Amino acid sequence: MFDPSIASLFVLIIFSIGYCAIVFEHNIKVNKTASALLMAVLTWTVLFLIQGHVLSEDVAALGEHLSSVSQIIFFLLGAMTLVELVDCHKGFKVVTDLIQTGSKKKMLWIMGFTAFFLSAILDNLTTTIVMISLLRKLVPDQKERMLLGATVVISANAGGAWTPIGDVTTTMLWINGNITSLAVIKSLLLPSLCSLVVALLLLGRGLKGKYPQLVARAHDEEVEPASRLIFFLGLGSLIFVPIFKTLTGLPPFMGIVLALGFLWLVTDILHHPTKKDHLRVPYILTRIDTSGILFFFGILLCIGSLESLGMMRELAQFLDRYIGSLPLIATIIGLISAVIDNVPLVAAGMAMYDVQTYPVDSPLWQMLAYCAGTGGSVLIVGSAAGVAFMGMEKVDFMWYLRKISFAALCSYLSGMAVYLLQEYAFYGWL
């Protein structure tokens, strides 16, 4: 039987080693999902060993955490399948057909606003992948489209923060009951929009002329049958999920499962006669990023073990004692998310503070959603969108740091300032 303090030390050591392995996965050549899964099981194992044997209370605690984590996992699985279904049908061609300019400055603003609003419906990672793929068709020169790609990352992160389905961290807060759909949209739309505009103004300074060799029309791309129908049904289904939750009171994952079942039925009816199996859900499921989903599972389960040991509560008390200001704490968390993945940071924040002390739609949860969602833009490795851009375009870390980070930092801080002014003006809270 372990002494509790020694067990806590073991858990911290396991967590620290695992987290370092996640941060430096490209250096050590070990996928972060493997590190997250090992970290989750080992921390819970040590937690059980504190008692010398597994107690029913421990199993109940694990089951409770597994229940909340599973809701997030099933939601992500359904949402990713819907987006992949639209993509396989070439449904996003509807978006590409709207872009008709060769002006560098106009293109920057069009790509920024398109990514911002598309991310609010899809998510920042999917939006970045879709928009970078689009840019490759519009601007063949890789050096010419670097700035546009970075703009997409900042815009997608800002756009994902203000809706419950736009970013995995906001989704986590929504599913856990920390925020509600209408409240987070009302509170974070203006700060996120301000963050976008500031970034576009700074990145567009001195940008003149037209893109050479611009492919003005990307709509020669061959589309699949019913591509427009699936695009609008897919987006409509995603938008319907928060409405379904409001109307029925059921958890969000039930809405996304309903949407997936509906699209599955539609595509089976449409494509069974034509034998186009690559457009049906069983094939689509083979294209889902299962590794990414398992990473979320492992990291969230690991944070659950730290919460069960009381470590997250102690961390919250430490921050309250030595920093005190909730806006400053949230801002720091956002900046840390530029270095460390924002999923565990938000999971830690949810474990550190409870809804009894900070009720649903408290400014704390809204600030956490904004800061974790947009703070990752400061460094290219700080968000899933940035990592996707880095991998797809082979972007150098130092190039992003020199050319983009200052604009991203200014846009992040300006959005936070707008949020605080907004809260003070309407609610007298600061």
DRENDO-1510 file (C-alpha; in Angstrom, 1 decimal, always signed):
<recs>
REC; n; res; u; v; w
REC; 1; MET; +0.0; +0.0; +0.0 .
REC; 2; PHE; +1.4; +3.4; -1.1 .
REC; 3; ASP; +1.6; +6.4; +1.1 .
REC; 4; PRO; -0.8; +9.0; -0.5 .
REC; 5; SER; +2.0; +11.6; -0.8 .
REC; 6; ILE; +4.4; +9.1; -2.5 .
REC; 7; ALA; +1.6; +8.0; -4.8 .
REC; 8; SER; +0.9; +11.6; -5.8 .
REC; 9; LEU; +4.6; +12.0; -6.5 .
REC; 10; PHE; +4.6; +8.9; -8.8 .
REC; 11; VAL; +1.5; +10.3; -10.6 .
REC; 12; LEU; +3.2; +13.6; -11.2 .
REC; 13; ILE; +6.3; +11.9; -12.5 .
REC; 14; ILE; +4.3; +9.7; -14.9 .
REC; 15; PHE; +2.3; +12.8; -16.0 .
REC; 16; SER; +5.4; +14.9; -16.5 .
REC; 17; ILE; +7.3; +12.2; -18.5 .
REC; 18; GLY; +4.2; +11.5; -20.6 .
REC; 19; TYR; +3.5; +15.2; -21.3 .
REC; 20; CYS; +7.1; +15.8; -22.4 .
REC; 21; ALA; +6.8; +12.8; -24.7 .
REC; 22; ILE; +3.6; +14.4; -26.2 .
REC; 23; VAL; +5.3; +17.8; -26.6 .
REC; 24; PHE; +8.4; +16.4; -28.3 .
REC; 25; GLU; +6.8; +13.6; -30.3 .
REC; 26; HIS; +8.5; +14.7; -33.5 .
REC; 27; ASN; +11.9; +14.5; -31.8 .
REC; 28; ILE; +11.5; +11.2; -30.1 .
REC; 29; LYS; +9.5; +9.7; -33.0 .
REC; 30; VAL; +6.8; +8.3; -30.7 .
REC; 31; ASN; +3.2; +9.2; -31.6 .
REC; 32; LYS; +1.5; +11.4; -28.9 .
REC; 33; THR; -1.5; +9.0; -28.8 .
REC; 34; ALA; +0.7; +6.2; -27.5 .
REC; 35; SER; +2.1; +8.5; -24.8 .
REC; 36; ALA; -1.4; +9.7; -23.8 .
REC; 37; LEU; -2.8; +6.2; -23.5 .
REC; 38; LEU; +0.1; +4.9; -21.4 .
REC; 39; MET; -0.1; +8.0; -19.2 .
REC; 40; ALA; -3.8; +7.5; -18.6 .
REC; 41; VAL; -3.6; +3.9; -17.6 .
REC; 42; LEU; -0.5; +4.3; -15.5 .
REC; 43; THR; -1.8; +7.3; -13.5 .
REC; 44; TRP; -5.1; +5.5; -12.7 .
REC; 45; THR; -3.2; +2.3; -11.8 .
REC; 46; VAL; -1.1; +4.3; -9.2 .
REC; 47; LEU; -4.3; +5.9; -8.0 .
REC; 48; PHE; -5.8; +2.4; -7.3 .
REC; 49; LEU; -2.6; +1.2; -5.7 .
REC; 50; ILE; -2.9; +3.9; -3.0 .
REC; 51; GLN; -5.4; +1.7; -1.3 .
REC; 52; GLY; -3.4; -1.4; -1.8 .
REC; 53; HIS; -6.4; -2.9; -3.7 .
REC; 54; VAL; -9.2; -1.7; -6.0 .
REC; 55; LEU; -12.1; -0.3; -4.0 .
REC; 56; SER; -15.6; +0.1; -5.4 .
REC; 57; GLU; -15.3; +3.8; -4.8 .
REC; 58; ASP; -12.3; +3.9; -7.1 .
REC; 59; VAL; -14.0; +2.0; -9.8 .
REC; 60; ALA; -17.0; +4.3; -9.5 .
REC; 61; ALA; -14.8; +7.3; -9.9 .
REC; 62; LEU; -13.2; +5.8; -13.0 .
REC; 63; GLY; -16.6; +5.0; -14.4 .
REC; 64; GLU; -17.8; +8.6; -13.8 .
REC; 65; HIS; -14.8; +10.1; -15.6 .
REC; 66; LEU; -15.1; +7.5; -18.4 .
REC; 67; SER; -18.8; +8.5; -18.9 .
REC; 68; SER; -18.0; +12.2; -19.3 .
REC; 69; VAL; -15.0; +11.5; -21.6 .
REC; 70; SER; -17.0; +9.1; -23.7 .
REC; 71; GLN; -19.6; +11.7; -24.5 .
REC; 72; ILE; -16.9; +14.0; -25.9 .
REC; 73; ILE; -15.3; +11.1; -27.9 .
REC; 74; PHE; -18.6; +10.0; -29.5 .
REC; 75; PHE; -19.4; +13.6; -30.3 .
REC; 76; LEU; -16.0; +14.1; -32.0 .
REC; 77; LEU; -16.4; +10.8; -33.9 .
REC; 78; GLY; -19.8; +11.8; -35.3 .
REC; 79; ALA; -18.8; +15.3; -36.2 .
REC; 80; MET; -15.6; +14.2; -37.9 .
REC; 81; THR; -17.5; +11.5; -39.9 .
REC; 82; LEU; -20.1; +14.1; -41.1 .
REC; 83; VAL; -17.3; +16.5; -42.2 .
REC; 84; GLU; -15.4; +13.7; -44.0 .
REC; 85; LEU; -18.6; +12.7; -45.7 .
REC; 86; VAL; -19.1; +16.2; -47.1 .
REC; 87; ASP; -15.4; +16.3; -48.2 .
REC; 88; CYS; -15.6; +13.0; -50.0 .
REC; 89; HIS; -18.6; +14.3; -52.0 .
REC; 90; LYS; -16.5; +17.4; -52.9 .
REC; 91; GLY; -19.2; +19.4; -51.2 .
REC; 92; PHE; -16.7; +22.2; -50.2 .
REC; 93; LYS; -16.6; +23.2; -53.8 .
REC; 94; VAL; -19.5; +25.4; -52.9 .
REC; 95; VAL; -17.1; +27.5; -51.0 .
REC; 96; THR; -14.3; +27.5; -53.6 .
REC; 97; ASP; -16.8; +28.8; -56.3 .
REC; 98; LEU; -17.3; +32.0; -54.2 .
REC; 99; ILE; -13.6; +33.1; -54.5 .
REC; 100; GLN; -13.0; +35.1; -57.7 .
REC; 101; THR; -10.3; +37.7; -56.9 .
REC; 102; GLY; -6.6; +37.8; -57.6 .
REC; 103; SER; -5.9; +40.8; -55.4 .
REC; 104; LYS; -3.5; +39.8; -52.5 .
REC; 105; LYS; -5.2; +42.0; -49.9 .
REC; 106; LYS; -8.8; +41.0; -51.0 .
REC; 107; MET; -7.8; +37.3; -51.0 .
REC; 108; LEU; -6.4; +37.7; -47.5 .
REC; 109; TRP; -9.6; +39.1; -46.1 .
REC; 110; ILE; -11.8; +36.6; -48.1 .
REC; 111; MET; -9.8; +33.7; -46.8 .
REC; 112; GLY; -9.9; +35.1; -43.3 .
REC; 113; PHE; -13.6; +35.6; -43.1 .
REC; 114; THR; -14.4; +32.3; -44.9 .
REC; 115; ALA; -12.2; +30.3; -42.5 .
REC; 116; PHE; -13.7; +32.2; -39.5 .
REC; 117; PHE; -17.3; +31.4; -40.3 .
REC; 118; LEU; -16.6; +27.9; -41.7 .
REC; 119; SER; -14.7; +27.0; -38.5 .
REC; 120; ALA; -17.7; +28.0; -36.4 .
REC; 121; ILE; -19.8; +25.3; -38.1 .
REC; 122; LEU; -17.1; +22.7; -38.7 .
REC; 123; ASP; -14.0; +22.9; -36.5 .
REC; 124; ASN; -10.7; +24.7; -36.7 .
REC; 125; LEU; -8.7; +21.6; -37.7 .
REC; 126; THR; -11.1; +20.5; -40.5 .
REC; 127; THR; -11.5; +24.1; -41.7 .
REC; 128; THR; -7.7; +24.5; -42.0 .
REC; 129; ILE; -7.3; +21.3; -44.0 .
REC; 130; VAL; -10.1; +22.3; -46.3 .
REC; 131; MET; -8.9; +25.9; -46.8 .
REC; 132; ILE; -5.2; +24.9; -47.3 .
REC; 133; SER; -6.3; +22.3; -49.9 .
REC; 134; LEU; -8.3; +25.1; -51.6 .
REC; 135; LEU; -5.4; +27.5; -51.5 .
REC; 136; ARG; -3.2; +24.9; -53.3 .
REC; 137; LYS; -5.7; +25.0; -56.2 .
REC; 138; LEU; -5.9; +28.8; -56.2 .
REC; 139; VAL; -2.3; +29.8; -55.6 .
REC; 140; PRO; +0.1; +27.2; -56.9 .
REC; 141; ASP; +3.3; +29.0; -55.7 .
REC; 142; GLN; +3.9; +27.7; -52.2 .
REC; 143; LYS; +5.8; +30.8; -51.0 .
REC; 144; GLU; +3.0; +33.0; -52.2 .
REC; 145; ARG; +0.4; +31.2; -50.2 .
REC; 146; MET; +2.3; +31.0; -46.9 .
REC; 147; LEU; +0.8; +34.2; -45.5 .
REC; 148; LEU; -2.6; +33.1; -46.6 .
REC; 149; GLY; -2.2; +29.7; -44.8 .
REC; 150; ALA; -1.1; +31.4; -41.6 .
REC; 151; THR; -4.2; +33.7; -41.9 .
REC; 152; VAL; -6.4; +30.6; -42.2 .
REC; 153; VAL; -4.9; +29.2; -38.9 .
REC; 154; ILE; -5.5; +32.4; -36.9 .
REC; 155; SER; -9.0; +32.8; -38.5 .
REC; 156; ALA; -10.0; +29.2; -37.9 .
REC; 157; ASN; -8.9; +29.3; -34.3 .
REC; 158; ALA; -10.8; +32.6; -33.7 .
REC; 159; GLY; -13.9; +31.3; -35.5 .
REC; 160; GLY; -13.9; +28.0; -33.6 .
REC; 161; ALA; -13.9; +29.7; -30.1 .
REC; 162; TRP; -17.4; +31.3; -30.2 .
REC; 163; THR; -19.6; +28.3; -31.0 .
REC; 164; PRO; -20.1; +25.0; -29.1 .
REC; 165; ILE; -19.2; +22.9; -32.1 .
REC; 166; GLY; -16.3; +25.1; -33.5 .
REC; 167; ASP; -13.4; +23.9; -31.4 .
REC; 168; VAL; -12.8; +20.8; -29.4 .
REC; 169; THR; -12.1; +22.8; -26.2 .
REC; 170; THR; -15.4; +24.8; -26.5 .
REC; 171; THR; -17.2; +21.5; -27.2 .
REC; 172; MET; -15.7; +20.0; -24.0 .
REC; 173; LEU; -17.0; +22.9; -21.9 .
REC; 174; TRP; -20.4; +22.7; -23.6 .
REC; 175; ILE; -20.8; +19.0; -23.2 .
REC; 176; ASN; -19.7; +19.2; -19.5 .
REC; 177; GLY; -22.4; +21.8; -18.9 .
REC; 178; ASN; -20.1; +24.7; -18.2 .
REC; 179; ILE; -21.4; +26.9; -21.0 .
REC; 180; THR; -24.6; +27.0; -23.1 .
REC; 181; SER; -24.9; +27.6; -26.8 .
REC; 182; LEU; -26.6; +30.9; -27.0 .
REC; 183; ALA; -24.6; +32.4; -24.1 .
REC; 184; VAL; -21.2; +31.5; -25.5 .
REC; 185; ILE; -22.2; +32.8; -29.0 .
REC; 186; LYS; -23.5; +36.1; -27.5 .
REC; 187; SER; -20.4; +36.6; -25.3 .
REC; 188; LEU; -17.6; +35.5; -27.6 .
REC; 189; LEU; -18.7; +36.5; -31.1 .
REC; 190; LEU; -17.5; +40.1; -30.8 .
REC; 191; PRO; -14.2; +39.3; -29.1 .
REC; 192; SER; -13.4; +36.5; -31.7 .
REC; 193; LEU; -14.4; +38.9; -34.5 .
REC; 194; CYS; -12.2; +41.6; -33.1 .
REC; 195; SER; -9.3; +39.1; -32.9 .
REC; 196; LEU; -9.8; +38.2; -36.6 .
REC; 197; VAL; -10.0; +41.8; -37.8 .
REC; 198; VAL; -6.8; +42.8; -35.9 .
REC; 199; ALA; -4.9; +39.9; -37.3 .
REC; 200; LEU; -6.1; +40.7; -40.8 .
REC; 201; LEU; -5.1; +44.4; -40.5 .
REC; 202; LEU; -1.7; +43.5; -39.2 .
REC; 203; LEU; -1.0; +40.7; -41.7 .
REC; 204; GLY; -2.3; +42.8; -44.6 .
REC; 205; ARG; +0.0; +45.8; -43.9 .
REC; 206; GLY; +1.9; +46.6; -47.1 .
REC; 207; LEU; +0.3; +43.8; -49.0 .
REC; 208; LYS; -0.2; +44.9; -52.6 .
REC; 209; GLY; -0.5; +43.5; -56.1 .
REC; 210; LYS; -2.0; +40.3; -57.5 .
REC; 211; TYR; -0.9; +36.7; -57.1 .
REC; 212; PRO; +1.1; +35.5; -60.1 .
REC; 213; GLN; -0.2; +32.4; -61.8 .
REC; 214; LEU; -3.4; +32.6; -59.9 .
REC; 215; VAL; -5.8; +29.8; -60.8 .
REC; 216; ALA; -8.9; +32.0; -61.0 .
REC; 217; ARG; -11.3; +29.1; -61.3 .
REC; 218; ALA; -11.0; +26.0; -59.1 .
REC; 219; HIS; -14.4; +24.9; -60.1 .
REC; 220; ASP; -13.2; +22.7; -63.0 .
REC; 221; GLU; -12.8; +20.1; -60.3 .
REC; 222; GLU; -15.0; +17.0; -60.9 .
REC; 223; VAL; -17.7; +16.7; -58.3 .
REC; 224; GLU; -19.5; +13.6; -57.0 .
REC; 225; PRO; -23.2; +13.0; -57.3 .
REC; 226; ALA; -25.4; +15.0; -54.9 .
REC; 227; SER; -22.4; +17.0; -53.7 .
REC; 228; ARG; -24.4; +20.2; -53.0 .
REC; 229; LEU; -27.2; +18.3; -51.3 .
REC; 230; ILE; -24.7; +16.5; -49.0 .
REC; 231; PHE; -22.9; +19.8; -48.3 .
REC; 232; PHE; -26.1; +21.6; -47.1 .
REC; 233; LEU; -27.5; +18.6; -45.3 .
REC; 234; GLY; -24.1; +18.1; -43.5 .
REC; 235; LEU; -23.9; +21.8; -42.4 .
REC; 236; GLY; -27.6; +21.8; -41.5 .
REC; 237; SER; -27.1; +18.7; -39.4 .
REC; 238; LEU; -24.2; +20.2; -37.5 .
REC; 239; ILE; -26.1; +23.4; -36.8 .
REC; 240; PHE; -29.1; +21.3; -35.7 .
REC; 241; VAL; -27.1; +19.6; -32.9 .
REC; 242; PRO; -27.3; +22.6; -30.4 .
REC; 243; ILE; -31.0; +23.1; -31.3 .
REC; 244; PHE; -31.6; +19.4; -30.6 .
REC; 245; LYS; -30.0; +19.7; -27.2 .
REC; 246; THR; -32.0; +22.8; -26.3 .
REC; 247; LEU; -35.3; +21.2; -27.4 .
REC; 248; THR; -34.8; +17.7; -25.8 .
REC; 249; GLY; -32.4; +18.3; -23.0 .
REC; 250; LEU; -30.4; +15.2; -24.2 .
REC; 251; PRO; -26.6; +15.3; -24.2 .
REC; 252; PRO; -25.0; +16.7; -27.4 .
REC; 253; PHE; -23.6; +13.4; -28.5 .
REC; 254; MET; -27.1; +12.2; -29.0 .
REC; 255; GLY; -27.8; +15.0; -31.5 .
REC; 256; ILE; -24.6; +14.2; -33.5 .
REC; 257; VAL; -25.5; +10.5; -33.5 .
REC; 258; LEU; -28.9; +11.4; -34.8 .
REC; 259; ALA; -27.4; +13.6; -37.5 .
REC; 260; LEU; -24.9; +10.9; -38.5 .
REC; 261; GLY; -27.7; +8.3; -38.7 .
REC; 262; PHE; -29.7; +10.6; -40.9 .
REC; 263; LEU; -26.8; +11.3; -43.3 .
REC; 264; TRP; -26.0; +7.6; -43.3 .
REC; 265; LEU; -29.5; +6.8; -44.4 .
REC; 266; VAL; -29.5; +9.4; -47.1 .
REC; 267; THR; -26.2; +8.4; -48.6 .
REC; 268; ASP; -27.1; +4.7; -48.6 .
REC; 269; ILE; -30.3; +5.5; -50.5 .
REC; 270; LEU; -28.5; +7.8; -53.0 .
REC; 271; HIS; -25.5; +5.6; -53.7 .
REC; 272; HIS; -26.6; +2.0; -53.4 .
REC; 273; PRO; -28.0; +1.8; -56.9 .
REC; 274; THR; -24.8; +3.4; -58.4 .
REC; 275; LYS; -22.4; +1.2; -56.4 .
REC; 276; LYS; -20.3; +4.2; -55.3 .
REC; 277; ASP; -19.2; +2.6; -52.0 .
REC; 278; HIS; -16.5; +5.3; -51.5 .
REC; 279; LEU; -19.3; +7.8; -50.8 .
REC; 280; ARG; -21.0; +5.7; -48.1 .
REC; 281; VAL; -20.3; +5.9; -44.4 .
REC; 282; PRO; -18.6; +2.5; -43.9 .
REC; 283; TYR; -15.8; +3.7; -46.2 .
REC; 284; ILE; -15.8; +7.2; -44.7 .
REC; 285; LEU; -15.2; +5.7; -41.3 .
REC; 286; THR; -11.8; +4.3; -42.6 .
REC; 287; ARG; -10.7; +7.9; -43.2 .
REC; 288; ILE; -11.4; +9.2; -39.8 .
REC; 289; ASP; -8.4; +10.3; -37.6 .
REC; 290; THR; -8.8; +7.5; -35.0 .
REC; 291; SER; -5.4; +8.3; -33.6 .
REC; 292; GLY; -6.5; +11.8; -32.8 .
REC; 293; ILE; -9.7; +10.6; -31.1 .
REC; 294; LEU; -7.7; +8.2; -29.0 .
REC; 295; PHE; -5.3; +11.0; -28.0 .
REC; 296; PHE; -8.3; +13.0; -26.6 .
REC; 297; PHE; -9.5; +9.9; -24.8 .
REC; 298; GLY; -6.1; +9.3; -23.2 .
REC; 299; ILE; -5.4; +12.8; -22.1 .
REC; 300; LEU; -8.9; +13.5; -20.7 .
REC; 301; LEU; -8.8; +10.2; -18.7 .
REC; 302; CYS; -5.4; +11.1; -17.4 .
REC; 303; ILE; -6.6; +14.5; -16.2 .
REC; 304; GLY; -9.5; +12.7; -14.5 .
REC; 305; SER; -6.9; +10.8; -12.4 .
REC; 306; LEU; -5.3; +14.0; -11.3 .
REC; 307; GLU; -8.7; +15.4; -10.4 .
REC; 308; SER; -9.5; +12.3; -8.3 .
REC; 309; LEU; -6.3; +12.8; -6.4 .
REC; 310; GLY; -7.2; +16.4; -5.6 .
REC; 311; MET; -4.3; +17.9; -7.5 .
REC; 312; MET; -6.3; +20.1; -9.7 .
REC; 313; ARG; -8.1; +21.6; -6.8 .
REC; 314; GLU; -4.7; +22.4; -5.2 .
REC; 315; LEU; -3.5; +24.0; -8.4 .
REC; 316; ALA; -6.6; +26.2; -8.5 .
REC; 317; GLN; -6.1; +27.3; -4.9 .
REC; 318; PHE; -2.4; +28.1; -5.8 .
REC; 319; LEU; -3.4; +30.3; -8.7 .
REC; 320; ASP; -6.1; +32.0; -6.7 .
REC; 321; ARG; -3.7; +32.7; -3.9 .
REC; 322; TYR; -0.8; +34.0; -5.9 .
REC; 323; ILE; -2.5; +35.5; -9.0 .
REC; 324; GLY; -6.1; +36.0; -7.9 .
REC; 325; SER; -7.4; +37.7; -11.1 .
REC; 326; LEU; -9.5; +35.3; -13.2 .
REC; 327; PRO; -8.9; +37.3; -16.4 .
REC; 328; LEU; -5.2; +37.1; -15.8 .
REC; 329; ILE; -5.3; +33.4; -15.1 .
REC; 330; ALA; -7.4; +32.8; -18.2 .
REC; 331; THR; -5.0; +34.9; -20.3 .
REC; 332; ILE; -2.0; +33.0; -19.0 .
REC; 333; ILE; -3.7; +29.7; -19.8 .
REC; 334; GLY; -4.2; +30.9; -23.3 .
REC; 335; LEU; -0.6; +31.8; -23.7 .
REC; 336; ILE; +0.5; +28.4; -22.3 .
REC; 337; SER; -1.8; +26.8; -24.9 .
REC; 338; ALA; +0.6; +28.2; -27.5 .
REC; 339; VAL; +3.2; +25.7; -26.2 .
REC; 340; ILE; +1.1; +23.0; -24.7 .
REC; 341; ASP; -1.9; +21.4; -26.3 .
REC; 342; ASN; -5.1; +23.2; -25.4 .
REC; 343; VAL; -7.2; +20.1; -24.8 .
REC; 344; PRO; -5.5; +19.0; -21.5 .
REC; 345; LEU; -5.3; +22.7; -20.4 .
REC; 346; VAL; -9.1; +23.1; -20.7 .
REC; 347; ALA; -9.6; +19.7; -19.1 .
REC; 348; ALA; -7.4; +20.8; -16.3 .
REC; 349; GLY; -9.3; +24.1; -16.0 .
REC; 350; MET; -12.6; +22.2; -15.8 .
REC; 351; ALA; -11.1; +20.0; -13.0 .
REC; 352; MET; -9.6; +23.0; -11.1 .
REC; 353; TYR; -12.9; +24.9; -10.8 .
REC; 354; ASP; -16.4; +23.6; -10.3 .
REC; 355; VAL; -19.8; +24.8; -11.4 .
REC; 356; GLN; -20.9; +25.3; -7.8 .
REC; 357; THR; -18.3; +28.0; -7.3 .
REC; 358; TYR; -18.5; +29.2; -11.0 .
REC; 359; PRO; -21.9; +28.5; -12.3 .
REC; 360; VAL; -22.9; +27.7; -15.9 .
REC; 361; ASP; -22.0; +30.5; -18.3 .
REC; 362; SER; -19.7; +32.2; -15.7 .
REC; 363; PRO; -17.2; +34.6; -17.3 .
REC; 364; LEU; -14.5; +32.1; -16.2 .
REC; 365; TRP; -15.7; +29.4; -18.6 .
REC; 366; GLN; -16.3; +31.9; -21.4 .
REC; 367; MET; -12.8; +33.3; -21.0 .
REC; 368; LEU; -11.3; +29.8; -20.9 .
REC; 369; ALA; -13.1; +28.9; -24.2 .
REC; 370; TYR; -11.8; +32.1; -25.9 .
REC; 371; CYS; -8.3; +32.0; -24.5 .
REC; 372; ALA; -7.6; +28.3; -25.1 .
REC; 373; GLY; -9.2; +28.5; -28.6 .
REC; 374; THR; -7.3; +31.6; -29.8 .
REC; 375; GLY; -4.1; +31.6; -27.7 .
REC; 376; GLY; -2.7; +28.6; -29.6 .
REC; 377; SER; -2.3; +30.8; -32.7 .
REC; 378; VAL; +0.7; +32.6; -31.2 .
REC; 379; LEU; +2.9; +29.7; -32.1 .
REC; 380; ILE; +2.5; +27.3; -35.0 .
REC; 381; VAL; +2.6; +24.3; -32.7 .
REC; 382; GLY; +0.0; +25.7; -30.3 .
REC; 383; SER; -3.1; +24.4; -32.1 .
REC; 384; ALA; -4.2; +21.5; -34.2 .
REC; 385; ALA; -4.8; +23.9; -37.0 .
REC; 386; GLY; -1.3; +25.2; -36.8 .
REC; 387; VAL; +0.2; +21.7; -36.7 .
REC; 388; ALA; -1.9; +20.8; -39.8 .
REC; 389; PHE; -0.7; +23.9; -41.6 .
REC; 390; MET; +2.9; +23.1; -40.6 .
REC; 391; GLY; +2.6; +19.5; -41.9 .
REC; 392; MET; +0.7; +20.2; -45.1 .
REC; 393; GLU; +2.9; +23.2; -46.3 .
REC; 394; LYS; +6.2; +22.2; -44.6 .
REC; 395; VAL; +6.2; +25.6; -42.7 .
REC; 396; ASP; +9.3; +26.4; -40.6 .
REC; 397; PHE; +8.7; +27.1; -36.9 .
REC; 398; MET; +11.0; +30.2; -37.0 .
REC; 399; TRP; +9.3; +31.6; -40.1 .
REC; 400; TYR; +6.0; +31.6; -38.3 .
REC; 401; LEU; +7.6; +33.1; -35.2 .
REC; 402; ARG; +9.2; +35.9; -37.2 .
REC; 403; LYS; +6.3; +36.7; -39.6 .
REC; 404; ILE; +3.1; +35.7; -37.8 .
REC; 405; SER; +3.4; +35.4; -34.0 .
REC; 406; PHE; +3.4; +39.1; -33.2 .
REC; 407; ALA; +0.1; +39.7; -35.2 .
REC; 408; ALA; -1.4; +36.5; -33.6 .
REC; 409; LEU; -0.4; +37.8; -30.1 .
REC; 410; CYS; -1.9; +41.2; -30.7 .
REC; 411; SER; -5.1; +39.7; -32.1 .
REC; 412; TYR; -5.4; +37.4; -29.1 .
REC; 413; LEU; -4.9; +40.2; -26.5 .
REC; 414; SER; -7.2; +42.6; -28.4 .
REC; 415; GLY; -10.0; +40.0; -28.3 .
REC; 416; MET; -9.5; +39.4; -24.6 .
REC; 417; ALA; -9.7; +43.2; -24.0 .
REC; 418; VAL; -12.9; +43.4; -26.0 .
REC; 419; TYR; -14.4; +40.6; -23.9 .
REC; 420; LEU; -13.5; +42.4; -20.6 .
REC; 421; LEU; -14.9; +45.7; -21.8 .
REC; 422; GLN; -18.0; +44.0; -23.0 .
REC; 423; GLU; -18.6; +42.3; -19.7 .
REC; 424; TYR; -17.9; +45.5; -17.8 .
REC; 425; ALA; -20.3; +47.5; -20.0 .
REC; 426; PHE; -23.2; +45.1; -19.8 .
REC; 427; TYR; -22.7; +43.4; -16.4 .
REC; 428; GLY; -20.4; +45.5; -14.4 .
REC; 429; TRP; -18.0; +42.6; -14.1 .
REC; 430; LEU; -14.3; +43.0; -14.5 .
</recs>
